[in-house]
Amino acid sequence: MIKLGYQIPNFTYPDTGASDLFAAVVAQAQAAEANGFDTVLVMDHFYQLPGLGPPEHEMLECYSTLAALAQATERVQLSALVTGNTYRNPAMLAKTVTTLDVISGGRAVLGVGAGWFELEHDGYGYEFGTFSDRFDKLEEALQIIKPMFAGERPTFTGEHYRVQDALNEPRVRDDLPIMLGGGGEKKTFRMAAQYADELNIIAGMDEIPRKLEALAARCEEQGRDLATLPTSFLMSVILAPTMEGAVAARNEYLAARGVDWATMEPLMGQRLVFGDPDTVAARLADDVIGAGIGGLTINMPANGHDPEIVALAGQTLAPVVGVS
């Protein structure tokens, strides 16, 4: 499972053009690997997301990036948080992630969700559909991907997808993990209980007790032992050696987006933690790990482009999640 993940949510960095961009991504991944993170993750989007930047900000394609990072790292797992199922034929997705697993020497994790960002569906010509459509597609996809990961040759005909004796070779293992990501207490949590090896919960920290209660209920309904479904939690972090530095980084980041903390705190106060190492560690230890979550994935959109900040985050949070 993911104990401490570092998600790279943006590729727009100061004084960094396209020709230097991937080197900056590699520097972050290597700093994460050297300082306690066990997983490096990128978003699976084509446009930048609201809140992080305008759509036209730089966005590297997910699996090309992960495959390249496999050659620049040695130990960390590599994953998307999370793959938009609507963008890919499920058999091709199984092949893509299995190939990443081969390239990386068994370090791939399939992070997958139903998809939600309508703008990029429209822009790239993918059918968006209804909320129910997207979750029906995800469930069909999991019924194809999971057996392909295990070396089976599934034949499946559904409303959205079909495969015939779908081969998936080469593979380096039969248990490539599937991580579902999301916060839906009925559909996402039920599918996690039925199909997944891990669930990354996306919610506010104050929602964790209710989310875990709902997950326990879905596991009971599916006849699954809750202890066999590890959980992790996605948080945004603004970290600096001092509280003053963290506040300055927070304010600069928000000002560039035309907002301030007074405006954003009601919206982001339970999803973003800022401060010096002691403050950040204490908050996440109490409100996330102490609430019953097993692992932590963070992103640092304000200053994560600085490898020294990534290193500081790993050193700060590895003891919180029990990574030595």
C-alpha positions, -999 to +999 in steps of 0.1 A: +000+000+000+010+036-003+022+049+031+036+082+019+030+094-016+041+126-034+017+138-061+030+163-087-002+183-095+013+210-118+041+216-143+042+254-143+073+264-126+092+297-123+118+303-150+112+269-164+105+265-201+093+234-219+128+222-227+137+222-190+104+210-176+110+173-173+143+178-156+124+197-129+099+169-126+127+143-122+144+165-095+112+164-075+108+126-079+143+119-069+141+142-039+109+123-029+125+089-033+156+099-013+136+114+016+110+089+027+083+089+001+074+054-012+053+065-042+054+093-068+021+101-085+010+125-112-025+136-122-042+122-153-054+154-169-049+172-202-058+207-189-048+222-156-076+220-129-095+249-115-079+262-083-044+251-095-043+273-125-060+282-158-066+254-183-037+265-206-011+259-179+014+231-187+002+196-183+022+165-192+005+133-203+003+109-173+017+076-185+044+090-207+056+109-177+055+079-154+073+057-179+101+082-181+102+086-143+106+048-141+141+053-156+150+082-133+140+064-101+149+031-085+125+023-056+094+044-055+061+031-068+046+050-097+010+058-101-017+082-113-039+099-088-061+090-105-064+078-141-096+091-157-113+059-169-133+078-195-101+086-214-090+051-222-102+017-234-099-005-203-079-033-220-055-007-234-052+008-199-044-026-185-017-030-211-003+005-205+000+000-167+014-035-170+040-021-194+049+005-168+052-023-143+076-041-166+096-010-173+099-001-136+106-035-123+073-041-106+067-006-092+034+004-110+001+010-092-031+015-112-048+045-096-082+049-113-115+068-110-146+076-129-135+109-144-151+143-138-135+172-156-160+180-184-139+207-201-112+184-211-136+157-223-152+183-246-118+196-257-104+162-266-136+147-279-143+121-252-178+114-243-185+128-208-220+113-202-239+113-170-226+107-135-242+072-137-227+066-171-192+073-159-195+050-129-211+022-150-181+025-173-157+023-144-173-009-131-172-025-165-135-015-169-125-030-136-141-063-147-117-063-176-086-049-160-085-070-129-083-104-146-059-090-172-036-080-144-038-116-131-028-131-164-063-143-173-077-138-208-111-122-201-140-121-225-165-095-216-195-078-232-210-049-215-230-018-224-198+003-229-169-021-234-162-055-249-131-077-251-124-112-265-097-133-249-078-102-240-041-110-237-018-091-215+019-101-218+046-096-207+039-092-170+063-093-140+036-102-115+000-113-111-010-089-084-004-055-098-024-033-073-055-014-081-062+018-061-095+035-065-096+072-057-126+094-047-149+102-019-183+087-030-196+067-001-220+046-022-206+039-057-168+045-052-166+029-018-187-001-029-165-007-060-134-003-038-147-030-015-154-052-045-125-047-068-096-026-053-065-033-033-064+002-018-087+033-016-074+068-017-100+090+000-105+125-013-124+146+012-120+171+040-102+160+072-133+166+092-152+141+070-128+112+077-148+095+105-180+094+083-160+082+053-145+054+072-178+044+087-193+043+052-164+023+039-169-002+067-205-006+057-197-012+020-171-038+030-196-056+051-222-055+023-196-071+000-184-096+025-149-081+026-128-077+058-122-040+061-087-047+073-078-060+038-086-027+022-059-002+031-067+035+029-047+066+021-057+102+020-049+131-003-039+164+012-025+197-001+005+210+019+023+243+020+055+237+039+085+259+047+112+258+074+094+285+093+057+294+098+064+328+084+079+313+052+049+290+048+024+319+052+043+339+026+043+310+002+006+305+008-002+341+002+019+344-029+003+313-044-032+325-037-025+360-048-014+348-082-048+332-086-067+364-075-078+351-041-067+353-005-067+329+025-097+346+041-117+337+010-103+302+006-102+290+042-139+280+043-134+260+011-099+246+016-093+247+053-099+210+057-080+200+026-049+221+029-024+223+057+004+249+059+031+257+083+066+248+096+075+211+099+063+207+135+029+223+127+023+203+096+034+170+111+012+175+142-019+184+122-017+154+098-008+130+126-038+141+146-064+147+120-056+121+093-035+092+107-050+096+141-085+094+126-078+060+112-063+065+078-034+042+069-014+063+045-009+098+033-004+113-002+004+150-004+008+176-031+025+209-028+013+232-056+027+264-040+064+253-037+068+216-045+088+225-076+117+231-052+134+197-045+146+210-011+110+215+000+101+180-013+130+166+008+118+186+039+083+172+034+095+136+033+117+141+064+087+157+082+061+132+073+079+098+071+078+095+109+041+104+109+031+074+088+058+051+102+082+050+072+118+047+084 
